[in-house]
Amino acid sequence: MRTVAGDRGESLLELVIAVALLGIALVGIVGGLAISIRTSDTHRKQSTASAYARDYAEAIEKAPYTTCASASTYALAGTVPSGYTKSVVGVKYWSGSEWLGTCGSDSGLQQVTVRVASNDGRAAETLTLVLRKPCEPGSAC
């Protein structure tokens, strides 16, 4: 049997090493793609939660001012898409010098904190807004 110089072929060991290296590289690429997809999904959900939190806050601002309103007073305002939940985290009342958690006397300013979160827990947005009681005609505001 005659062999041509440089025409030896590969041994089984060389093939196994080559396949192992390609497998390791493939696992790294697929893992990177999976992380990229998950991160993209989280960013999309965060962006959606942020937009709906602003919409929720605007709906609350447009609602009539309610003296000594509670979190449940604002719970019905606004909508969010399926897969998200909205909630009023808290309502505080201005006493003239500080925000209080209980309504002793509503001076006309309320601090409302709203939260919109994805149901899978990957994204949440919290927004705090201040509501001001509208001035009555003929009164000094």
SVG drawing of the C-alpha trace seen along z (x, -y; Angstrom):
<svg xmlns="http://www.w3.org/2000/svg" viewBox="-67 -86 73 88">
<polyline fill="none" stroke="black" stroke-width="0.4" points="0.0,0.0 1.4,-3.3 0.9,-6.6 1.2,-10.0 3.2,-12.4 1.0,-14.7 -2.1,-12.4 -2.2,-10.8 -5.8,-11.7 -6.9,-12.4 -6.8,-10.0 -9.8,-9.3 -8.3,-11.3 -8.0,-14.4 -11.7,-14.1 -12.8,-13.7 -10.9,-16.8 -12.3,-18.8 -15.9,-17.7 -15.4,-18.6 -14.1,-22.0 -17.0,-22.7 -19.5,-21.5 -18.0,-23.8 -18.2,-26.7 -21.8,-25.9 -22.8,-25.7 -21.3,-29.2 -23.1,-30.7 -26.5,-29.2 -26.0,-30.3 -25.3,-33.8 -28.3,-33.9 -30.5,-32.6 -29.2,-35.4 -29.8,-38.0 -33.4,-36.8 -34.2,-36.9 -32.6,-40.4 -34.5,-41.7 -37.8,-40.3 -37.0,-42.0 -36.3,-45.3 -39.5,-45.1 -41.5,-44.4 -39.8,-47.2 -40.6,-49.6 -44.2,-48.5 -44.6,-48.8 -43.1,-52.3 -45.5,-53.4 -48.6,-52.0 -47.4,-53.4 -47.4,-56.9 -50.8,-56.2 -52.2,-55.1 -50.8,-58.2 -52.4,-60.4 -55.8,-58.7 -55.5,-59.4 -54.7,-63.0 -57.8,-63.4 -60.1,-61.9 -61.9,-64.4 -60.0,-65.2 -61.3,-63.3 -60.6,-64.6 -58.8,-62.0 -58.8,-59.5 -57.4,-56.0 -55.6,-53.7 -58.8,-52.0 -60.2,-55.3 -57.6,-55.3 -57.6,-51.6 -60.1,-51.7 -58.4,-54.4 -56.5,-53.4 -56.0,-50.0 -53.0,-47.7 -52.6,-44.9 -52.9,-41.3 -49.7,-40.0 -49.4,-43.1 -50.9,-44.3 -51.5,-47.8 -51.7,-49.0 -51.7,-52.0 -48.8,-51.5 -49.7,-54.3 -51.3,-57.7 -49.9,-60.4 -51.3,-63.7 -49.5,-67.1 -49.8,-68.5 -48.2,-71.8 -44.7,-70.7 -44.5,-67.0 -46.2,-64.0 -48.3,-61.9 -49.6,-58.4 -52.9,-59.1 -55.4,-61.8 -55.8,-64.0 -56.8,-67.0 -56.4,-67.1 -54.8,-70.4 -55.3,-69.9 -52.2,-68.0 -51.9,-64.2 -48.9,-62.1 -50.0,-59.0 -47.5,-56.2 -48.6,-53.8 -46.9,-50.6 -47.3,-48.5 -45.5,-45.1 -45.3,-42.2 -46.9,-39.0 -43.7,-37.0 -41.8,-39.5 -39.2,-40.5 -40.2,-44.1 -41.9,-46.7 -42.2,-50.5 -43.2,-52.7 -44.2,-56.3 -45.1,-59.0 -47.4,-61.9 -48.7,-64.8 -52.4,-65.7 -53.6,-69.2 -57.1,-70.1 -58.4,-72.5 -59.1,-76.1 -62.7,-76.9 -64.1,-80.0 -63.8,-83.1 -61.3,-81.5 -57.7,-82.6 -55.5,-79.7"/>
</svg>
